[in-house]
Amino acid sequence: MTDYAVRLPASGARAAWRFASSPGWSRRIGVAGVVAICLVAVFAPLIAPYAPDEQDLPTGLQGPSWTHLFGTDQLGQDVFSRVIFASLIDLQIGIVGVTIPLIVGTIVGLFAGYYGGWLDTVIGRLIDIFTAFPFLVLVIAIVAMLGPGLRNLYIAIAVVSWVAYARIIRGETLSAKRRDYVVAAHGLGYSGPRLMFRHVLPNVVAPAVVFSMSDFVLDIVAGASLGFFGLGVQPPQAEWGVMIADGRNFITTAPWLVFFPGLAIVVVGFFFSLLGDGLADYIRRVDR
């Protein structure tokens, strides 16, 4: 990988522009799709034609039309507006569910891989314990103990998800700390924290960032699953999993209640997966 001890990376804005403008259809489609989804979520109050909790019982369970693009639910609420407003909540779940575990897992994995010894052994056994159980099962168990709600959902995802990032960073650090530039910096008398955060970290964090794209989708699916089971976001707040749960009893007579929130999850997963693949290809091309 690029020797950051010798050449510092370009600024974040320049690096982002080079990534977005570099060749590769999956990268460009992924960037465009993710940007569009984020804009829709941010400007939901301006895009949605109705308030997400605005009810009109006489118009309940109407099919898609020019008045209600995605139809209405059993309470007469506009499904299109609720899907738009739900995107803000679900993207927030993905962002928080990735950011906290990425920071915690990176720090833990960096210390474990660099210092090794008993610290690496303890963290390794802790990682083994967490990875022995399926991700969603652990999240559901923690939320069930803490109680339903968005805050407890964030806590559960943070407690479980850091393990994957710690394992990635630990493995990369074990390899990076033996490279020449780290050995040379150590010979110059640099302290351990300076070596880790200035010389090792920039060279090992890329795989964790690539993984965060797929983890983002996994967190959204987890949030929707918990919402479906009544453990995540609570009604009447709009969230894709909650909307699917509310519409399951009408799936034969009003399939749009389930179809459009499910389609939103698929679309978000598709674009973030393309972005992750494009990011991985870009990093491999830069390394060459």
C-alpha positions as CSV (number, residue, x, y, z in Angstrom):
1,M,0.0,0.0,0.0
2,T,1.0,3.7,-0.3
3,D,3.7,4.6,2.2
4,Y,2.0,7.4,4.2
5,A,5.1,7.8,6.3
6,V,6.8,9.3,3.3
7,R,4.0,10.8,1.3
8,L,0.9,12.2,3.0
9,P,-2.5,11.7,1.2
10,A,-4.3,14.4,-0.6
11,S,-6.9,16.4,1.1
12,G,-10.3,14.7,1.7
13,A,-12.1,16.9,-0.8
14,R,-9.5,16.2,-3.6
15,A,-9.5,12.5,-2.8
16,A,-13.3,12.3,-2.9
17,W,-13.3,14.1,-6.2
18,R,-10.7,11.8,-7.7
19,F,-12.7,8.8,-6.5
20,A,-16.0,10.1,-7.9
21,S,-14.6,11.2,-11.3
22,S,-12.4,8.2,-11.9
23,P,-13.5,5.7,-14.6
24,G,-15.7,2.7,-13.6
25,W,-19.5,2.5,-14.2
26,S,-20.2,0.8,-10.8
27,R,-18.4,3.6,-9.0
28,R,-20.2,6.4,-10.8
29,I,-23.6,4.8,-10.5
30,G,-23.0,4.1,-6.8
31,V,-21.9,7.6,-6.1
32,A,-24.8,9.1,-8.0
33,G,-27.3,6.8,-6.3
34,V,-26.0,7.4,-2.8
35,V,-25.9,11.2,-3.3
36,A,-29.5,11.1,-4.7
37,I,-30.7,9.0,-1.7
38,C,-29.0,11.4,0.8
39,L,-30.5,14.4,-0.9
40,V,-34.0,12.8,-0.8
41,A,-33.6,12.2,2.9
42,V,-32.3,15.6,3.7
43,F,-35.0,17.4,1.7
44,A,-37.8,15.1,2.6
45,P,-40.0,17.9,3.9
46,L,-39.7,19.7,0.6
47,I,-40.1,16.5,-1.6
48,A,-43.0,14.7,0.2
49,P,-46.4,16.0,-0.8
50,Y,-47.9,15.2,2.6
51,A,-46.9,15.0,6.2
52,P,-45.9,11.4,7.2
53,D,-48.5,11.2,9.9
54,E,-51.3,13.0,8.1
55,Q,-54.4,10.8,8.1
56,D,-57.5,10.8,5.9
57,L,-59.6,7.7,6.8
58,P,-62.0,8.0,3.8
59,T,-59.1,7.6,1.4
60,G,-57.6,4.5,3.2
61,L,-56.2,1.6,1.1
62,Q,-56.3,3.5,-2.2
63,G,-54.0,2.2,-4.9
64,P,-51.2,4.2,-6.5
65,S,-52.5,7.2,-8.4
66,W,-51.4,10.7,-9.4
67,T,-52.8,12.0,-6.1
68,H,-51.0,9.3,-4.1
69,L,-48.0,7.9,-6.1
70,F,-47.5,4.9,-3.8
71,G,-51.1,4.6,-2.7
72,T,-52.4,5.0,0.9
73,D,-52.4,2.8,4.0
74,Q,-55.3,1.7,6.2
75,L,-55.3,5.1,7.9
76,G,-55.3,7.1,4.7
77,Q,-51.6,8.1,5.1
78,D,-49.7,8.8,1.9
79,V,-47.2,5.9,1.4
80,F,-44.9,7.9,-0.8
81,S,-44.5,10.6,1.8
82,R,-43.9,8.0,4.5
83,V,-41.3,6.2,2.4
84,I,-39.5,9.5,1.8
85,F,-39.5,10.5,5.5
86,A,-38.5,7.0,6.6
87,S,-35.3,7.3,4.5
88,L,-34.0,9.9,6.9
89,I,-34.5,7.5,9.9
90,D,-33.0,4.5,8.1
91,L,-30.0,6.3,6.8
92,Q,-29.5,7.7,10.3
93,I,-29.5,4.1,11.5
94,G,-26.9,3.1,8.9
95,I,-24.6,6.2,9.6
96,V,-24.7,5.8,13.4
97,G,-24.4,2.0,13.1
98,V,-21.3,2.3,11.0
99,T,-19.5,5.3,12.5
100,I,-19.4,4.3,16.2
101,P,-18.3,0.7,15.5
102,L,-15.8,1.8,12.9
103,I,-14.1,4.2,15.4
104,V,-14.2,1.8,18.3
105,G,-13.2,-1.3,16.3
106,T,-10.3,0.6,14.6
107,I,-8.8,1.7,17.9
108,V,-9.2,-1.7,19.5
109,G,-7.8,-3.6,16.5
110,L,-5.0,-1.1,16.2
111,F,-3.8,-1.6,19.8
112,A,-4.3,-5.3,19.7
113,G,-2.4,-5.8,16.5
114,Y,0.4,-3.4,17.3
115,Y,1.2,-4.3,20.9
116,G,0.2,-8.0,20.7
117,G,0.8,-10.1,23.9
118,W,-1.8,-10.5,26.5
119,L,-3.8,-7.6,25.1
120,D,-4.1,-9.3,21.7
121,T,-5.1,-12.5,23.4
122,V,-7.9,-11.0,25.4
123,I,-9.3,-9.0,22.5
124,G,-9.0,-12.1,20.2
125,R,-11.0,-14.2,22.6
126,L,-13.6,-11.4,23.0
127,I,-13.9,-11.3,19.2
128,D,-14.3,-15.0,19.0
129,I,-17.2,-14.9,21.5
130,F,-19.0,-12.2,19.5
131,T,-18.5,-13.9,16.2
132,A,-19.8,-17.2,17.5
133,F,-23.4,-15.8,17.4
134,P,-25.2,-14.4,14.3
135,F,-25.2,-10.6,14.1
136,L,-29.0,-10.1,14.0
137,V,-29.6,-12.6,16.8
138,L,-27.3,-10.7,19.1
139,V,-28.8,-7.3,18.2
140,I,-32.3,-8.6,18.8
141,A,-31.3,-10.1,22.2
142,I,-29.7,-6.8,23.4
143,V,-32.6,-4.7,22.3
144,A,-35.1,-7.1,23.9
145,M,-33.2,-6.7,27.2
146,L,-32.8,-2.9,26.9
147,G,-36.3,-2.3,25.5
148,P,-37.6,-1.1,22.2
149,G,-36.5,2.3,20.8
150,L,-34.1,3.9,18.4
151,R,-31.5,4.7,21.1
152,N,-31.3,1.1,22.3
153,L,-31.0,0.0,18.7
154,Y,-27.9,2.2,18.3
155,I,-26.5,0.7,21.5
156,A,-27.1,-2.8,20.3
157,I,-25.5,-2.3,16.9
158,A,-22.5,-0.5,18.5
159,V,-22.0,-3.3,21.0
160,V,-22.0,-6.0,18.3
161,S,-20.6,-4.4,15.1
162,W,-17.2,-3.2,16.4
163,V,-16.0,-6.7,16.4
164,A,-15.8,-7.0,12.6
165,Y,-13.8,-3.8,12.3
166,A,-11.4,-4.8,15.1
167,R,-10.7,-8.1,13.4
168,I,-10.0,-6.4,10.0
169,I,-7.7,-3.7,11.5
170,R,-5.9,-6.2,13.8
171,G,-5.0,-8.4,10.8
172,E,-3.8,-5.4,8.7
173,T,-1.8,-4.0,11.6
174,L,0.0,-7.3,12.2
175,S,1.3,-7.1,8.7
176,A,1.9,-3.3,8.5
177,K,4.0,-3.0,11.7
178,R,6.7,-5.2,10.1
179,R,7.1,-3.0,7.1
180,D,10.3,-1.0,6.5
181,Y,8.9,2.4,7.1
182,V,7.4,1.4,10.5
183,V,10.7,-0.3,11.5
184,A,12.6,2.8,10.4
185,A,10.3,5.2,12.3
186,H,10.7,3.0,15.4
187,G,14.4,3.2,15.0
188,L,14.2,7.0,15.1
189,G,12.6,6.8,18.5
190,Y,9.1,7.6,17.7
191,S,6.5,6.8,20.4
192,G,4.0,3.9,20.0
193,P,1.0,6.2,19.7
194,R,2.7,8.3,17.0
195,L,3.7,5.2,15.1
196,M,0.2,3.7,15.3
197,F,-1.9,6.7,14.4
198,R,0.4,8.5,12.0
199,H,2.2,5.7,10.2
200,V,0.3,2.5,10.6
201,L,-3.4,3.6,10.7
202,P,-3.5,5.4,7.3
203,N,-2.2,2.2,5.7
204,V,-4.6,-0.2,7.3
205,V,-7.9,1.6,7.5
206,A,-8.9,1.3,3.8
207,P,-10.3,-2.3,4.1
208,A,-12.4,-1.3,7.1
209,V,-13.8,1.6,5.1
210,V,-14.7,-0.7,2.2
211,F,-16.3,-3.1,4.6
212,S,-18.4,-0.3,6.1
213,M,-20.3,0.1,2.9
214,S,-21.7,-3.4,3.2
215,D,-22.1,-3.0,6.9
216,F,-24.2,0.1,6.3
217,V,-26.7,-2.0,4.4
218,L,-26.6,-4.7,7.1
219,D,-27.4,-2.1,9.7
220,I,-30.4,-0.8,7.7
221,V,-31.7,-4.3,7.3
222,A,-31.2,-4.9,11.1
223,G,-33.1,-1.7,11.8
224,A,-35.9,-2.6,9.5
225,S,-36.0,-6.1,10.9
226,L,-36.3,-4.8,14.5
227,G,-38.9,-2.3,13.4
228,F,-40.9,-5.2,11.8
229,F,-40.8,-7.1,15.1
230,G,-41.7,-4.0,17.2
231,L,-38.3,-3.6,18.8
232,G,-36.9,-0.7,16.8
233,V,-38.5,2.5,15.7
234,Q,-42.0,2.8,17.2
235,P,-45.1,3.8,15.4
236,P,-46.4,6.3,14.3
237,Q,-42.9,7.3,13.2
238,A,-42.2,6.4,9.6
239,E,-39.6,3.6,9.1
240,W,-39.4,1.0,6.4
241,G,-39.6,-2.0,8.7
242,V,-42.5,-0.6,10.6
243,M,-44.3,0.2,7.4
244,I,-43.8,-3.4,6.2
245,A,-45.1,-4.7,9.5
246,D,-48.2,-2.4,9.3
247,G,-49.0,-3.6,5.8
248,R,-48.5,-7.3,6.2
249,N,-52.1,-7.9,7.1
250,F,-53.2,-6.2,3.8
251,I,-50.6,-7.9,1.5
252,T,-53.2,-9.6,-0.6
253,T,-55.6,-6.6,-1.0
254,A,-53.1,-3.7,-0.8
255,P,-49.6,-5.1,-1.8
256,W,-48.2,-1.6,-2.3
257,L,-48.0,-1.2,1.5
258,V,-45.3,-3.8,1.6
259,F,-43.8,-3.5,-1.9
260,F,-42.6,0.2,-1.8
261,P,-40.9,0.1,1.6
262,G,-39.3,-3.2,0.7
263,L,-38.2,-1.7,-2.7
264,A,-36.6,1.3,-0.8
265,I,-34.5,-1.1,1.2
266,V,-33.4,-3.0,-2.0
267,V,-32.5,0.3,-3.8
268,V,-30.4,1.6,-0.9
269,G,-28.6,-1.7,-0.6
270,F,-28.0,-1.8,-4.3
271,F,-26.4,1.6,-4.5
272,F,-24.3,1.3,-1.4
273,S,-23.1,-2.1,-2.6
274,L,-22.0,-0.6,-5.9
275,L,-20.3,2.2,-4.0
276,G,-18.4,-0.4,-1.9
277,D,-17.3,-2.4,-5.0
278,G,-16.2,0.8,-6.7
279,L,-14.3,1.9,-3.6
280,A,-12.5,-1.4,-3.4
281,D,-11.6,-1.3,-7.1
282,Y,-10.3,2.3,-6.7
283,I,-8.1,1.4,-3.7
284,R,-6.6,-1.6,-5.6
285,R,-5.9,0.6,-8.6
286,V,-4.2,3.2,-6.4
287,D,-2.1,0.6,-4.7
288,R,-0.8,-0.6,-8.0
